[in-house]
């Protein structure tokens, strides 16, 4: 008996040692190295400075082209034809417990505005999706090679959580959008490519204006509630072609999560109501870009679709009042900058206040990350930063206020074809919140690092020191 007890004790001891070794291999302490002392920071600053030397600058008559395409999938019982948008099932993307889509409440769209000044072109592309999948952007870039470059394409999503899933690889992609289906990516890539070409073909002389209106009653700080700071601006861009056709872009910071996890119908959520209401009242093409949604949620009257309708149409009515007062110009001053940035190692998956999953294991849960793009655009007194993450409204508010003091309107849009999670102020990093603990993937310095880059991009576009 004593012999067996000794054997069991040895086996138990070996298991304990193995578990301790496994724990140390599987975890790492949070990296608190100041970002400005790191190599990734130095490399990124060099990249941006090189991008500034090669920035696009143009002045002259504005040409603008508009396009839209319906991207509502057809759910069929028989053999599907993905080239026609037919699929057997697609999971709603955005909620970890999302449902399979069974029907359509309201159609979902992708839309684009092509902008040309003195033969220099950029295209603003938006879709009723939770995010713009990187694989779709890669497919579009391949399809349009020789016609337009990735650096000329500014992507954004409405961030509705009741749209197309199954197009982001890896464990995280599967968790939030279902099993990866390459045929969905192929179909979306073709739809986006045709959309961009249609917008380019539609270019004609136009006028442009920008502005904003505050709508504080429709947004709330979801990290700390009523006491939290708010980016409550509905940012507006407006284009009018010489034939009278109008296109309007709205960007707002409230999460498009009015419609919850029990939903089984495709819907654009409140951004869908916003776009439809404008298009029913004098605007020919309306787009909605998710702004600094990293810490902000929606607020309104009613439940589910009634609430989504209230928020969307209230925003649209607010936009209409502002659009009537905006002054338009045909001559345009355009500047565009596109740069690659480097990021720190993953510090993904909360274990304790000191520990996260090791970068190696964390990388196995994430899709492969290609070179990360940040893009900046200046159209007269409008500054647009297209960002590959969900930026906190609190961070965004400071930059937007600084730009306004210099006479600039601004849009800080999320989901520019890649995804780095939530970017919230460092003061919230150790706070027990979804934004920081589950979706803060790169450590406590990530927010301040990215905001320095945002300020640098804005400074280069405006020739100021914000």
C-alpha positions as CSV (number, residue, x, y, z in Angstrom):
1,X,0.0,0.0,0.0
2,X,2.8,2.4,0.9
3,X,4.5,1.6,-2.4
4,X,1.3,2.6,-4.4
5,X,0.9,5.8,-2.3
6,X,4.5,6.8,-3.1
7,X,3.8,6.2,-6.8
8,X,0.6,8.2,-6.7
9,X,2.5,11.0,-4.9
10,X,5.2,11.1,-7.5
11,X,2.6,11.1,-10.4
12,X,0.7,13.9,-8.6
13,X,3.9,15.8,-8.2
14,X,4.9,15.5,-11.8
15,X,1.4,16.6,-12.9
16,X,1.6,19.7,-10.6
17,X,5.0,20.5,-12.1
18,X,3.7,20.1,-15.6
19,X,0.7,22.3,-14.9
20,X,2.9,25.0,-13.4
21,X,5.2,24.9,-16.5
22,X,2.1,24.9,-18.8
23,X,0.7,27.9,-16.9
24,X,3.9,29.9,-17.3
25,X,4.2,29.0,-21.0
26,X,0.5,29.8,-21.6
27,X,0.5,33.2,-19.9
28,X,2.5,36.4,-19.8
29,X,2.6,39.5,-17.7
30,X,1.1,42.7,-19.1
31,X,3.7,44.7,-21.0
32,X,3.7,48.2,-19.5
33,X,6.8,49.5,-21.4
34,X,6.1,53.1,-22.5
35,X,5.2,52.8,-26.2
36,X,7.5,55.7,-27.2
37,X,10.5,53.5,-26.1
38,X,9.6,50.6,-28.4
39,X,10.8,49.6,-31.8
40,X,7.3,49.3,-33.2
41,X,6.7,53.0,-32.4
42,X,9.9,54.1,-34.0
43,X,9.2,52.0,-37.2
44,X,5.6,53.4,-37.4
45,X,6.8,57.0,-37.1
46,X,9.2,56.4,-39.9
47,X,6.4,54.8,-42.0
48,X,4.1,57.8,-41.5
49,X,6.9,60.3,-42.2
50,X,7.6,58.5,-45.5
51,X,3.9,58.4,-46.3
52,X,3.7,62.1,-45.8
53,X,6.4,62.6,-48.3
54,X,4.3,60.6,-50.8
55,X,0.9,62.1,-49.9
56,X,-1.6,62.9,-52.6
57,X,-2.4,66.6,-53.0
58,X,-4.7,68.2,-55.5
59,X,-6.7,71.4,-56.0
60,X,-9.5,72.1,-58.5
61,X,-13.0,71.2,-59.7
62,X,-14.7,68.5,-57.8
63,X,-16.0,65.4,-59.6
64,X,-18.2,63.0,-57.6
65,X,-19.7,59.7,-58.5
66,X,-22.3,57.7,-56.6
67,X,-23.3,54.0,-56.4
68,X,-25.2,51.5,-54.4
69,X,-25.7,47.7,-54.5
70,X,-28.0,45.4,-52.5
71,X,-26.0,42.9,-50.5
72,X,-28.9,41.0,-48.9
73,X,-28.1,37.3,-49.2
74,X,-30.8,34.9,-50.5
75,X,-31.3,32.0,-48.1
76,X,-32.3,28.9,-50.1
77,X,-33.1,25.3,-49.1
78,X,-31.8,23.6,-52.2
79,X,-28.4,23.9,-53.8
80,X,-27.2,27.5,-53.5
81,X,-25.4,29.5,-56.1
82,X,-23.0,31.8,-54.2
83,X,-22.2,33.9,-57.3
84,X,-25.9,35.0,-57.2
85,X,-25.8,35.6,-53.4
86,X,-27.5,32.3,-52.6
87,X,-26.6,30.5,-49.4
88,X,-28.0,27.8,-47.2
89,X,-27.4,29.7,-44.0
90,X,-25.5,32.7,-42.7
91,X,-25.0,33.6,-39.1
92,X,-25.7,37.1,-37.8
93,X,-22.3,38.7,-37.1
94,X,-21.4,40.7,-34.0
95,X,-23.0,38.8,-31.1
96,X,-21.2,35.7,-29.8
97,X,-24.6,34.0,-29.5
98,X,-26.0,35.3,-32.8
99,X,-28.7,33.5,-34.7
100,X,-28.8,32.1,-38.2
101,X,-30.6,34.5,-40.5
102,X,-34.0,33.2,-41.7
103,X,-35.6,36.2,-43.3
104,X,-35.3,39.9,-44.2
105,X,-36.7,42.8,-42.1
106,X,-35.1,45.4,-44.3
107,X,-32.5,45.0,-47.1
108,X,-28.9,45.7,-46.5
109,X,-26.7,47.7,-48.9
110,X,-23.1,48.7,-49.8
111,X,-22.7,52.2,-51.1
112,X,-19.8,54.3,-52.5
113,X,-18.9,57.9,-53.3
114,X,-16.0,58.4,-55.7
115,X,-14.2,61.8,-55.3
116,X,-11.8,63.2,-57.9
117,X,-9.9,66.4,-57.9
118,X,-7.3,67.2,-60.7
119,X,-7.1,63.5,-61.7
120,X,-6.5,62.4,-58.1
121,X,-9.2,59.9,-56.8
122,X,-10.4,58.4,-53.5
123,X,-13.5,56.3,-52.9
124,X,-15.5,56.2,-49.7
125,X,-17.1,52.8,-49.3
126,X,-19.7,51.9,-46.7
127,X,-21.8,48.8,-46.0
128,X,-24.5,47.6,-43.7
129,X,-22.1,45.1,-42.0
130,X,-20.7,44.7,-38.4
131,X,-17.2,45.4,-39.9
132,X,-15.5,45.3,-43.3
133,X,-13.8,41.9,-43.4
134,X,-10.1,42.1,-44.3
135,X,-10.4,39.2,-46.7
136,X,-13.1,41.1,-48.6
137,X,-10.8,44.1,-48.9
138,X,-8.0,41.9,-50.2
139,X,-10.3,40.4,-52.8
140,X,-11.4,43.9,-53.9
141,X,-7.8,45.0,-54.2
142,X,-7.0,42.0,-56.3
143,X,-10.1,42.5,-58.5
144,X,-9.3,46.1,-59.2
145,X,-5.6,45.9,-59.6
146,X,-4.5,48.4,-62.2
147,X,-7.7,50.4,-61.9
148,X,-7.4,51.7,-58.3
149,X,-5.1,51.0,-55.3
150,X,-5.9,50.0,-51.8
151,X,-4.5,53.4,-50.6
152,X,-7.3,55.2,-52.5
153,X,-10.1,53.2,-50.9
154,X,-11.6,54.3,-47.5
155,X,-13.8,51.6,-46.0
156,X,-16.3,51.8,-43.2
157,X,-19.3,49.9,-41.8
158,X,-22.6,50.8,-40.1
159,X,-21.8,48.2,-37.4
160,X,-25.2,46.6,-37.5
161,X,-25.1,43.3,-35.7
162,X,-27.9,41.8,-37.8
163,X,-26.1,41.4,-41.1
164,X,-23.7,39.0,-42.9
165,X,-21.3,36.8,-40.9
166,X,-19.2,33.8,-41.9
167,X,-16.5,35.9,-43.5
168,X,-13.8,36.3,-40.8
169,X,-11.3,33.4,-40.2
170,X,-9.9,32.2,-36.9
171,X,-11.4,31.5,-33.5
172,X,-12.4,35.1,-32.9
173,X,-14.0,35.4,-36.3
174,X,-15.9,32.2,-35.7
175,X,-17.0,33.3,-32.3
176,X,-18.5,36.6,-33.5
177,X,-19.6,35.7,-37.0
178,X,-19.8,32.0,-37.4
179,X,-17.7,29.4,-39.4
180,X,-15.7,31.0,-42.2
181,X,-17.2,30.5,-45.6
182,X,-14.8,31.6,-48.5
183,X,-17.8,31.7,-50.9
184,X,-19.3,34.6,-48.9
185,X,-16.0,36.5,-49.1
186,X,-15.8,35.8,-52.9
187,X,-19.4,37.1,-53.4
188,X,-18.9,40.2,-51.3
189,X,-15.6,40.9,-53.0
190,X,-17.3,40.9,-56.4
191,X,-20.2,43.1,-55.2
192,X,-17.8,45.7,-53.7
193,X,-15.6,45.7,-56.8
194,X,-18.6,46.3,-59.1
195,X,-19.8,49.0,-56.7
196,X,-16.5,50.9,-56.8
197,X,-16.3,50.7,-60.6
198,X,-19.9,52.0,-60.8
199,X,-19.1,55.0,-58.6
200,X,-16.0,55.8,-60.7
201,X,-18.0,55.6,-63.9
202,X,-20.6,58.0,-62.5
203,X,-18.2,60.9,-61.7
204,X,-19.3,64.3,-62.8
205,X,-18.9,67.9,-61.7
206,X,-20.2,68.4,-58.1
207,X,-20.2,70.6,-55.1
208,X,-19.3,69.7,-51.5
209,X,-19.9,70.7,-47.9
210,X,-19.4,69.4,-44.4
211,X,-20.7,70.1,-40.9
212,X,-22.2,68.5,-37.8
213,X,-25.1,68.7,-35.5
214,X,-25.1,67.6,-31.8
215,X,-27.6,64.8,-30.9
216,X,-26.9,64.1,-27.2
217,X,-30.2,62.4,-26.5
218,X,-29.4,59.4,-28.7
219,X,-26.0,58.3,-27.4
220,X,-24.6,57.3,-24.0
221,X,-21.3,56.4,-22.5
222,X,-21.6,52.7,-22.0
223,X,-18.5,52.2,-19.8
224,X,-19.3,54.5,-16.9
225,X,-22.8,55.8,-17.7
226,X,-24.3,59.2,-17.3
227,X,-21.1,60.7,-15.8
228,X,-19.0,59.8,-18.9
229,X,-17.9,62.1,-21.6
230,X,-19.8,61.9,-24.9
231,X,-18.9,62.4,-28.6
232,X,-22.5,63.4,-29.4
233,X,-21.8,64.9,-32.9
234,X,-23.5,63.6,-36.0
235,X,-20.9,64.4,-38.6
236,X,-22.1,65.2,-42.1
237,X,-20.7,65.3,-45.6
238,X,-22.8,66.3,-48.6
239,X,-22.2,66.1,-52.3
240,X,-24.4,67.5,-55.0
241,X,-23.8,66.6,-58.7
242,X,-24.5,69.3,-61.3
243,X,-27.6,67.3,-62.3
244,X,-29.0,67.8,-58.8
245,X,-28.4,64.3,-57.5
246,X,-27.5,64.4,-53.8
247,X,-25.4,62.1,-51.6
248,X,-25.1,62.5,-47.9
249,X,-22.8,60.7,-45.4
250,X,-23.6,60.7,-41.7
251,X,-21.2,59.4,-39.0
252,X,-22.3,58.8,-35.4
253,X,-20.8,57.2,-32.4
254,X,-23.7,55.1,-30.9
255,X,-23.4,51.4,-31.3
256,X,-25.9,49.9,-33.8
257,X,-27.1,47.2,-31.3
258,X,-30.7,48.2,-30.8
259,X,-31.7,44.9,-32.4
260,X,-30.5,42.1,-30.0
261,X,-29.4,38.5,-30.1
262,X,-32.9,37.1,-30.4
263,X,-33.3,38.5,-33.9
264,X,-33.3,36.2,-37.0
265,X,-33.9,38.9,-39.7
266,X,-31.5,40.9,-41.7
267,X,-31.7,44.5,-40.7
268,X,-29.6,47.6,-40.9
269,X,-30.6,48.5,-37.3
270,X,-30.9,52.2,-36.7
271,X,-28.4,53.2,-39.4
272,X,-30.7,51.5,-41.9
273,X,-33.6,53.7,-40.8
274,X,-31.3,56.8,-41.0
275,X,-30.4,56.1,-44.6
276,X,-33.9,55.2,-45.7
277,X,-35.5,58.3,-44.1
278,X,-33.0,60.6,-45.8
279,X,-33.5,58.9,-49.1
280,X,-37.3,59.3,-48.7
281,X,-36.8,63.0,-48.0
282,X,-34.7,64.6,-50.7
283,X,-31.4,62.8,-50.5
284,X,-30.7,60.4,-53.4
285,X,-28.0,58.3,-51.7
286,X,-27.5,58.2,-48.0
287,X,-24.5,56.5,-46.2
288,X,-23.8,55.9,-42.6
289,X,-20.4,55.3,-41.1
290,X,-19.9,54.0,-37.5
291,X,-17.8,56.7,-35.8
292,X,-16.1,56.5,-32.4
293,X,-18.2,53.6,-31.2
294,X,-15.6,52.1,-28.8
295,X,-17.2,53.3,-25.7
296,X,-20.6,54.6,-26.8
297,X,-24.0,52.9,-27.0
298,X,-27.4,54.1,-28.3
299,X,-30.2,55.7,-26.4
300,X,-33.8,56.2,-27.5
301,X,-37.5,55.5,-27.0
302,X,-39.2,52.2,-27.5
303,X,-37.9,48.6,-28.0
304,X,-36.3,46.7,-30.8
305,X,-37.4,47.9,-34.3
306,X,-39.6,50.7,-32.8
307,X,-36.5,52.1,-31.0
308,X,-34.3,51.6,-34.1
309,X,-36.8,53.6,-36.1
310,X,-36.9,56.4,-33.5
311,X,-33.1,56.7,-33.4
312,X,-32.5,56.5,-37.1
313,X,-35.3,58.9,-38.2
314,X,-34.5,61.4,-35.4
315,X,-30.9,61.4,-36.6
316,X,-32.0,61.8,-40.2
317,X,-34.3,64.8,-39.3
318,X,-31.4,66.4,-37.4
319,X,-29.2,65.9,-40.4
320,X,-31.8,67.5,-42.7
321,X,-31.9,70.6,-40.5
322,X,-28.1,70.9,-40.7
323,X,-27.9,70.2,-44.4
324,X,-30.2,73.1,-45.2
325,X,-27.7,75.5,-43.6
326,X,-24.5,74.2,-45.1
327,X,-22.6,76.1,-47.8
328,X,-21.3,74.3,-50.9
329,X,-18.2,74.8,-53.0
330,X,-17.2,73.3,-56.3
331,X,-13.5,73.9,-55.9
332,X,-11.8,71.4,-53.8
333,X,-8.5,71.1,-51.8
334,X,-7.8,67.4,-51.4
335,X,-5.0,65.7,-49.5
336,X,-4.7,62.0,-48.8
337,X,-2.2,60.0,-46.7
338,X,-2.0,56.2,-46.3
339,X,0.5,54.6,-44.1
340,X,1.2,51.2,-42.6
341,X,1.6,51.0,-38.8
342,X,3.1,48.4,-36.5
343,X,1.5,47.2,-33.2
344,X,2.6,45.6,-30.0
345,X,2.4,41.9,-29.2
346,X,-1.0,40.6,-28.4
347,X,-2.1,40.8,-24.7
348,X,-5.3,39.0,-25.4
349,X,-7.7,37.2,-23.0
350,X,-7.9,38.4,-19.4
351,X,-6.6,36.0,-16.7
352,X,-5.8,38.4,-13.9
353,X,-4.9,42.1,-13.5
354,X,-1.3,41.1,-14.2
355,X,-1.7,38.2,-16.6
356,X,-3.0,37.7,-20.1
357,X,-2.7,34.7,-22.5
358,X,0.8,34.5,-24.1
359,X,1.2,36.3,-27.4
360,X,2.0,33.0,-29.2
361,X,-1.2,31.3,-28.0
362,X,-3.2,34.5,-28.5
363,X,-2.1,34.7,-32.1
364,X,-3.5,31.2,-32.7
365,X,-7.0,32.5,-31.9
366,X,-6.8,35.5,-34.2
367,X,-6.8,35.6,-37.9
368,X,-3.5,36.4,-39.6
369,X,-3.0,40.1,-39.6
370,X,-1.7,41.7,-42.8
371,X,0.1,45.1,-42.8
372,X,-2.2,47.5,-41.0
373,X,-3.4,50.6,-42.8
374,X,-4.3,54.0,-41.3
375,X,-5.6,56.6,-43.8
376,X,-6.3,60.3,-43.6
377,X,-8.2,62.5,-46.0
378,X,-8.7,66.3,-46.2
379,X,-11.5,67.7,-48.3
380,X,-11.4,71.5,-47.8
381,X,-12.1,72.0,-44.1
382,X,-13.1,68.3,-43.5
383,X,-10.6,65.9,-42.0
384,X,-11.4,62.2,-42.2
385,X,-9.3,59.5,-40.4
386,X,-10.3,55.9,-41.4
387,X,-9.3,53.6,-38.6
388,X,-9.0,49.8,-38.3
389,X,-10.5,49.6,-34.8
390,X,-13.3,50.8,-32.6
391,X,-12.1,54.1,-31.2
392,X,-13.5,55.3,-27.9
393,X,-15.8,58.3,-28.1
394,X,-13.8,59.9,-25.3
395,X,-10.6,59.7,-27.2
396,X,-12.3,60.9,-30.4
397,X,-13.9,63.9,-28.6
398,X,-10.5,65.4,-27.7
399,X,-9.2,65.2,-31.3
400,X,-12.4,66.5,-32.8
401,X,-12.5,69.4,-30.4
402,X,-8.9,70.2,-31.2
403,X,-9.6,70.2,-34.9
404,X,-12.7,72.3,-34.5
405,X,-10.6,75.0,-32.7
406,X,-8.5,75.2,-35.9
407,X,-11.6,75.5,-38.1
408,X,-12.0,71.9,-39.2
409,X,-14.9,69.5,-39.2
410,X,-13.9,65.9,-38.8
411,X,-14.9,62.2,-39.1
412,X,-13.2,59.5,-37.2
413,X,-14.6,56.3,-38.7
414,X,-14.0,52.7,-37.6
415,X,-13.7,49.3,-39.4
416,X,-11.4,50.4,-42.3
417,X,-10.9,46.8,-43.6
418,X,-9.1,45.4,-40.5
419,X,-9.9,45.0,-36.8
420,X,-7.7,45.6,-33.8
421,X,-10.5,45.5,-31.2
422,X,-11.7,48.3,-28.8
423,X,-9.4,51.2,-28.2
424,X,-10.3,52.9,-24.9
425,X,-8.5,55.3,-22.6
426,X,-5.8,53.8,-20.5
427,X,-7.6,54.8,-17.3
428,X,-10.2,52.1,-18.1
429,X,-7.7,49.3,-18.9
430,X,-8.0,47.6,-15.5
431,X,-11.6,48.4,-15.1
432,X,-13.9,45.4,-15.2
433,X,-15.6,46.2,-18.5
434,X,-16.3,44.3,-21.7
435,X,-14.5,47.0,-23.7
436,X,-11.2,46.6,-21.8
437,X,-11.1,43.1,-20.6
438,X,-12.5,41.1,-23.5
439,X,-11.9,43.5,-26.4
440,X,-8.7,45.3,-25.3
441,X,-6.1,43.1,-27.1
442,X,-2.8,45.1,-27.0
443,X,-2.1,46.3,-23.5
444,X,-2.7,49.5,-21.6
445,X,-0.5,51.8,-23.8
446,X,-2.3,50.9,-27.1
447,X,-4.9,53.8,-26.9
448,X,-2.3,56.5,-26.2
449,X,-0.1,55.1,-28.9
450,X,-2.8,55.1,-31.6
451,X,-4.0,58.5,-30.5
452,X,-0.5,60.0,-31.0
453,X,-0.6,58.6,-34.5
454,X,-4.1,60.1,-35.1
455,X,-2.9,63.5,-34.0
456,X,0.2,63.2,-36.2
457,X,-1.9,62.3,-39.2
458,X,-4.3,65.2,-38.4
459,X,-1.3,67.6,-38.0
460,X,0.1,66.6,-41.4
461,X,-3.2,67.0,-43.1
462,X,-3.9,70.5,-41.6
463,X,-0.3,71.8,-41.3
464,X,-1.0,72.7,-37.7
465,X,0.2,71.5,-34.3
466,X,-3.0,70.3,-32.5
